[in-house]
């Protein structure tokens, strides 16, 4: 089949409302445009994967089982809306752990690349934190910074050449324009 392009998307603050350490199904709230944007990308031929830092596990705020139950609910909701996430990769460590999987370190993306046979040069990262853009730079992907979640508040930390979009739907439109 050969390598194919993916969009690797951050979860909290990018796809879902981030009220801090999101792990209870009662707190599940997709952001406006998120599901439509994923569907748009999928229809354009991109594979979809989620890359997410989940330091609440390492900090003892919630368990890995809590995370897995929440993530299963999220993936099922997307599937019900005809969006297929091919894989999710998460870092359970606190920032102090010094692991190689916490974004902007590339461990999660490298694993995704191996397991999903991703063509990194034709792939994109979407996120609401400068760390997501740094991950893309380190891995050789392109990136779009969304102004949801922490995006608007941390925009001043970006390089002036960073591509920004209001939300995932606007990012999806930009990606399809840039990928023609």
Secondary structure by P-SEA (a helix, b strand, c coil): ccbbbbbbbbccccccccccccccccccccccaaaaaaaaaaaabbbbbbbbbccccccccccaaaaaaaaaaaaaaaaaacccccbbbbbcccccccccccccccaaaaaaaaaacccccccccccccaaaaaaaaaacbbbbbbcccccccccccccccccccccaaaaaaaaaaaac
